[in-house]
Amino acid sequence: MLKFIALCATVILGQVSAQNAEKQSNHSGKNNYSAADFSIDFPGDWQLNNSDSMGTTVISLSPQQENDSFLENFNIIVMPIENGTTLKGLTDTALAMIGKVMNEFEFVERKTIQINGRECAKITYIFKQGLFKLKTNQYIILRDKSAYLITATFLTTTYNDFISINDDVINTFKLK
């Protein structure tokens, strides 16, 4: 339960941190992030931060554009879960917590999808953070005693511009 509060704080922190991040130029290929138990590819020109800030394993930030005060981002949290935890139960808990802590929370959809052969819950919601109205896709995958939470956050006004990047990144997530 406390990890979900940390998750929500991480999303908010990601917005604040993103506003001050420097652009990293690498326009070719992908930025591969590989941990002991998973790997994922982010766009080549997105900045990676794996400093374990607020419990995140990795944060990836879009390049800073002129007159752009928000950096679209992905963050991944790996959290321990108890025996018997189900994807439905964890998703129910996540939705309840997110709904309580996000400003102007609007539920969009919830569905079960497959990512590289793994069952995954996908939650989409809108919330307001400061001046920004944001749309988030959150993916939850369970394996053994761990839950992998991948959160992708975009401005509502540019969400459709980033959906193909979102899908490309999510489809590279692999458990080892």
C-alpha positions as CSV (number, residue, x, y, z in Angstrom):
1,M,0.0,0.0,0.0
2,L,2.8,2.4,0.9
3,K,4.5,1.5,-2.4
4,F,1.4,2.8,-4.3
5,I,1.6,6.1,-2.5
6,A,5.3,6.2,-3.5
7,L,4.3,5.4,-7.0
8,C,1.8,8.3,-7.1
9,A,4.4,10.6,-5.6
10,T,6.9,9.4,-8.2
11,V,4.5,10.3,-11.0
12,I,4.2,13.8,-9.5
13,L,7.9,14.0,-8.9
14,G,8.5,12.9,-12.4
15,Q,6.6,15.9,-13.7
16,V,8.5,18.3,-11.5
17,S,11.9,16.8,-12.3
18,A,11.1,16.6,-16.0
19,Q,10.6,20.4,-16.1
20,N,14.3,20.9,-15.2
21,A,16.0,18.0,-17.1
22,E,18.5,18.6,-19.8
23,K,18.1,17.3,-23.3
24,Q,20.2,14.3,-24.2
25,S,20.9,14.0,-27.9
26,N,21.0,10.5,-29.3
27,H,18.6,10.5,-32.3
28,S,19.6,7.1,-33.6
29,G,18.4,3.8,-32.2
30,K,17.1,3.1,-28.8
31,N,18.2,3.6,-25.2
32,N,18.2,0.1,-23.8
33,Y,17.8,-0.2,-20.1
34,S,18.6,-3.6,-18.7
35,A,18.2,-4.6,-15.0
36,A,18.8,-8.0,-13.5
37,D,15.2,-9.1,-14.1
38,F,13.9,-7.1,-17.0
39,S,14.8,-5.0,-20.0
40,I,13.1,-2.2,-22.0
41,D,14.0,0.1,-24.9
42,F,13.2,3.8,-24.8
43,P,13.6,6.2,-27.7
44,G,17.2,7.0,-28.5
45,D,16.9,10.7,-27.8
46,W,15.1,10.4,-24.4
47,Q,17.1,10.9,-21.2
48,L,17.5,7.9,-18.8
49,N,17.7,8.3,-15.1
50,N,18.3,5.2,-13.0
51,S,19.2,6.9,-9.7
52,D,16.4,5.1,-7.8
53,S,14.6,8.4,-7.1
54,M,11.4,7.9,-5.0
55,G,11.6,4.1,-5.5
56,T,11.7,4.1,-9.3
57,T,14.0,1.7,-11.0
58,V,14.3,4.0,-14.1
59,I,12.8,7.1,-15.5
60,S,13.0,8.1,-19.2
61,L,12.3,11.7,-20.2
62,S,11.5,13.1,-23.6
63,P,13.8,15.7,-25.1
64,Q,13.1,19.4,-24.1
65,Q,11.5,21.2,-27.1
66,E,11.4,24.9,-27.5
67,N,8.4,26.4,-25.6
68,D,7.9,23.0,-24.0
69,S,7.4,23.1,-20.3
70,F,6.5,19.4,-19.8
71,L,8.7,16.4,-20.6
72,E,6.7,13.3,-21.4
73,N,8.0,10.3,-19.4
74,F,8.0,6.7,-18.6
75,N,8.9,5.4,-15.1
76,I,9.2,1.8,-13.8
77,I,8.8,0.7,-10.3
78,V,9.5,-2.9,-9.2
79,M,7.8,-3.7,-5.9
80,P,7.6,-6.8,-3.8
81,I,4.1,-8.5,-3.5
82,E,2.7,-11.0,-1.1
83,N,1.9,-14.6,-2.0
84,G,-1.5,-14.8,-3.4
85,T,-1.6,-11.3,-4.9
86,T,-3.6,-11.3,-8.1
87,L,-3.4,-8.9,-11.0
88,K,-7.0,-8.0,-10.5
89,G,-6.5,-7.3,-6.8
90,L,-3.4,-5.2,-7.3
91,T,-5.1,-3.3,-10.1
92,D,-8.1,-2.6,-7.9
93,T,-5.8,-1.3,-5.2
94,A,-3.8,0.8,-7.6
95,L,-7.0,2.5,-9.0
96,A,-8.3,3.2,-5.6
97,M,-5.1,4.8,-4.4
98,I,-4.5,6.8,-7.6
99,G,-8.1,8.1,-7.5
100,K,-7.5,9.4,-4.0
101,V,-4.2,11.2,-4.5
102,M,-4.4,12.6,-8.1
103,N,-6.0,16.0,-8.6
104,E,-9.1,16.0,-10.8
105,F,-8.7,12.3,-11.4
106,E,-10.7,11.0,-14.4
107,F,-10.8,7.2,-15.1
108,V,-10.6,6.5,-18.8
109,E,-10.2,2.7,-19.2
110,R,-9.0,-0.5,-17.7
111,K,-8.2,-3.7,-19.7
112,T,-6.1,-6.8,-19.7
113,I,-3.5,-7.0,-22.5
114,Q,-0.5,-9.2,-23.3
115,I,3.1,-7.8,-23.4
116,N,5.5,-10.4,-24.8
117,G,3.4,-13.3,-23.7
118,R,2.7,-11.9,-20.2
119,E,-0.7,-10.9,-18.9
120,C,-0.8,-7.2,-18.0
121,A,-3.3,-4.8,-16.6
122,K,-3.5,-1.5,-18.4
123,I,-5.1,1.5,-16.7
124,T,-5.6,4.8,-18.5
125,Y,-6.5,7.9,-16.6
126,I,-6.4,11.7,-16.7
127,F,-5.3,14.0,-13.8
128,K,-4.2,17.5,-13.2
129,Q,-0.7,18.4,-11.9
130,G,-0.1,22.1,-11.4
131,L,-0.9,23.7,-14.8
132,F,-0.7,20.4,-16.6
133,K,-3.6,18.2,-17.6
134,L,-2.0,14.8,-18.0
135,K,-3.0,11.5,-19.5
136,T,-1.3,8.4,-18.1
137,N,-1.1,4.7,-19.2
138,Q,-0.1,2.5,-16.4
139,Y,0.8,-1.1,-16.9
140,I,1.0,-3.7,-14.2
141,I,2.7,-7.1,-14.6
142,L,3.2,-9.7,-11.9
143,R,5.8,-12.4,-11.7
144,D,6.6,-14.5,-8.7
145,K,6.9,-12.1,-5.7
146,S,7.3,-8.9,-7.8
147,A,5.0,-6.4,-9.5
148,Y,6.4,-4.3,-12.3
149,L,4.6,-1.0,-12.7
150,I,5.3,0.9,-15.9
151,T,3.8,4.4,-16.0
152,A,3.8,6.5,-19.2
153,T,2.6,10.2,-18.8
154,F,1.8,12.7,-21.5
155,L,0.0,16.0,-21.8
156,T,-3.6,15.4,-22.8
157,T,-3.1,17.7,-25.8
158,T,-0.2,15.7,-27.2
159,Y,-1.3,12.2,-26.0
160,N,-2.2,11.1,-29.6
161,D,1.2,12.3,-30.9
162,F,3.0,10.0,-28.4
163,I,0.8,6.9,-28.5
164,S,2.9,5.1,-31.0
165,I,6.0,5.8,-28.9
166,N,4.1,4.5,-25.9
167,D,3.2,1.3,-27.7
168,D,6.7,0.8,-29.1
169,V,8.3,1.2,-25.7
170,I,5.8,-1.0,-23.9
171,N,6.2,-3.8,-26.5
172,T,9.9,-4.0,-25.8
173,F,9.4,-4.7,-22.1
174,K,10.8,-8.2,-21.4
175,L,11.2,-10.1,-18.1
176,K,14.4,-12.2,-17.9
